[in-house]
Structures are given as C-alpha cells and as structure tokens.
C-alpha cells in the first residue's frame, strides 16, 4: 500500500501488522514519508515507544473519533 492508498496524515491512528515477536497493534502517526511513517505505538508490548514502521506493515487507518 502507499500513502495515497491509505490517506495517512499526522495524528491518525493506524493498525500495524504483527512482525517478529510483536503482535498486531495500534500506532499514532507523527510524520509520513515515502516508504514509512514515524510515531508512537499505542498498544502492545511496544506501547509508548517511538517507531518507524514501513508502509507495508500498515493494515488499516482507523476512523477518527
């Protein structure tokens, strides 16, 4: 998927696919780049940690509330 496919913006919440020993989790996007996003994991064992997941790991953008 690409940024255009996902409509990614700063502040949106996305679902990140499971990888290695890390389960699927939610993530708040801070910045969007051509191949990845930056931000903070909200759930799971990495909650509160900064990360830079590849766009290919984003399963969906959650609706804002």
Secondary structure, 3 states (H helix, E strand, C coil): CCHHHHCCCCCCEEEECCECCECCEEEEEEEECCCEEEEEECCCCCCCCEECCEHHHEEEECCCC
